[in-house]
Amino acid sequence: MSGRVSAVSIVDAIAADLRSRIFAGDLHPGDTLTETDVASSYEVARPTAKASIEKLVPEGLLERGTHKTARVVELGTDSVRDIYLARAYLESEVLRRLAHSKTVPEGAVQANRDIAALQSGTPLDVVEPDMRFHTSLIDAVGNERLSRMYRSLVGEVRMCMVRVQSLHLLDTSLIHAEHQKILELIESGQADAAAALLDEHLGRARERLAEAMGGDPAARPLPWQPNG
């Protein structure tokens, strides 16, 4: 029993380190990650290296075809827009529900304080409390499956957010101000206004990143705009 627990913890620890290296930019989009390299770097057996790599595939951080070497995912503009739109669909409904009960999660309040306190730092220093703000809102609904669904997007969401901060596309003062306004709208029970501001908040990041990556401006409609 103890040997099995140890093996699982090693896989998780290696996967966590690889994940951190991807978010920090030490591993770049398109970089290959072979079982041999991982096994050698972490001094583990190849099956352990393989299991660690495969944990990051369903998170959207690595891609790997049958009998092919894993690569760090390269997100295109369409993928970026899909990721942000998926977030908007989930988070907008969550804000409406929180506003109906006027529930303001303390975790989101504290995360926004942490953003306001930032003076300087790496992109990850901004992304961590920003991600915590949004995750706290999701978790406040108290639906385990919804939280699990949202966390299935977290890897790809973090990659986008790190890219936004690395390219200096959003100032932390704007992020903090819009977060604060969202919390105030929730507290006052203004469900539609909170959801609309969230859509604007996420839409700005989405389109600035897509354009910085060479995408056409507003190539796809915002969630609340009619097609055509």
N, C-alpha and C positions, 0 to 999 in steps of 0.2 A: 504493500500500500504506500509506504513512504517513498519508495523508488519511483512510483508512478507520479506522485505529487511533485517530486523534484523535477522529473522530466518535463511535466507540463509547465512548471514555473520557469524553467530555462527557456523553453520555446517562447513563452510570453515575454520574458525579459529581453530576449534578442529581438523579437518583433517590436517591442516598445522602443528599443534603441534605434532600430531601422526607421521606425515611424518618425522619431524625433529628428533623425538625420535628413529625412525627406522634407519635413516641415522647415528645418533650419537652412535648407538649401545646400547641404553637404552632398546630397545625392540629387542630381538634376534631372528634369524631365528627359526621358529617352535613355538615361544611364542603365546599363545592364547590371543585373544582380544574380550571379551564378551561385549554385549550391556550394561549389568548391570554394569560391571566394568567401562566402559567409562562414562556412565551416572552418576555414583557415583563420579568418579574422577573429572569430569568437572561440576558437579551439574546441569545437564540438563535432560530433559525427554528422555526416551528410544527411541522414534522415531527420536529425534535429534541425539542421539548416533549412532543409526543404519545408518542414512543418512551419518554421518561422516565416519563411517567404510566403507560403500559401495563406497565412493568416491575414496578410495585407492585400491579397487579391480581391476578396469580397468587399473590402473597405474602399476600393476604388483607387488605392495608392499605387498598386502594381498591376500590371497586366501580363498574362502568361498563357500562351496557347499550348496545346498538347505537345509534349516533348520539346518545348521551346524554352529558351532562357527568359526569366522574368525581366521586365523593364519598368522603370518609373513611368507612370502614366503621363502622357503629354495631353493636356486639356486644350481643346480647340475652342473657338468662340461659341459654337453651338452647344458644346458641353457646359461651358460656363453659364450660358443663359438658362439651360435646362436645370442646372443645380440651383441657381438663384430662384427660378420660378417654382421649383419643388419646395424650397424653403418658404416662399411667399404663400403658397397654398396652405401649408401646414400652420405656419405661424399666424397668418391672418385670422383663421378660425379660432386659434388659441386665444388671441387677444380679445376677440369678441366675447368669448366665454368668460375670460377673466374680468372684462369690463362689466359684464352683466351682474357679476357677484361683487364687483369692486375689490377684487383680490390683487394686491400688489405684493409679489414675492420678495421677501427680504434678501434672498440671494441675488436677485436682479438689481436691487437697490445698492447692495454692497459692491457688486461688480461694476456698476456705473461710477461709484465713488472711486474705485481703483483706477478706472480709465481717466477720471478727472485729475487724479494725483500723479499721473505719468508726466514726467518732465522730458525724458529721452529714453532710448532703449532700442532693442532690436524689433523687427516686425512681429516676432513671436510674443514680445512683451505686451504689445497692443492686442494681438489676436486672442491671447489667453483670457483676459477679462471680458473682451467683446463676445467671445464664444460662450463664456460662462453666463453672461447677461441673457442671451437668447435661450440657452439650455434651461436656465432657471424658470423662464416663462413657460416653456413646454412642460417641465416637470410639475409646475404648480397646478396643472389641470388634474393631476393624480391618476392619469391613465397610463398604465404600464406599457401597453402595446404602442401607444402614441409615442411615448418616450423612446421605446426601442426603435420604432420606425425612424424617428428623427436622428437617433444616434447612428443609424445605418448610413446617413448622409454626412456625418461629421468629418470623416477623413477628407472627402472631396471639398466640403465647405471650408475646412481649414486651409487646404491648398489654395483655394481662391482668395481667402482672406489674407494669407501671407503674401500672395502676389500683389494684392491691392496695396498693402502697406509697403512692400519692397519698392513699388513704383511710385509711392507717395501720392496716391490718387485720392485719399481721404484724410483730412486732418482730424486728430483725436478730439479737438474741441467741437467739431461738427457732430462726430459720433456721439459724444457725451450729451450734447444739447438735444439731439433727436431722441436718444434713449430717455432722457429726463422727461421730455414732452410726452412720449409714449406712456411712461409710468403715470404721469399726471392725468392723461386721458383715461387710462384704466381706472384710476382712483375715483374719477368723477363720473364713471359709468358711460363714457362716450365711446361705445363699441365701434361704430362705423368710422369715426374719426381716428381712433387708434389704429384700426386695420389699414385705413388709407395712408396714414403716415408711415406705417411699417412698409407698405408697398413702395412708397416713395423712397424710403430709407434704403431698402434692398435694391430697388431699381436703379438708383444712382450708382451704387457700387457695381452692379452688374454691367451697366452700359459703359461706365468709365473703363472697367477692366476689359470688356469686349472690344472697345475702340482702341485701347492701348495695345491689344493683341492683333490689331489689324482688321477687326470686324467692321461691317457697315454700321453707321450710327442708327440706333433704334430699328435694327433689321427685323425685330419681332415685336409685336405689341405687348404692352404691359398687361398684367392679368385682368385689370378692370376695364380695359379698352376693348371695344368690339372689333372683331376681325373685319377686314375689308375696308 
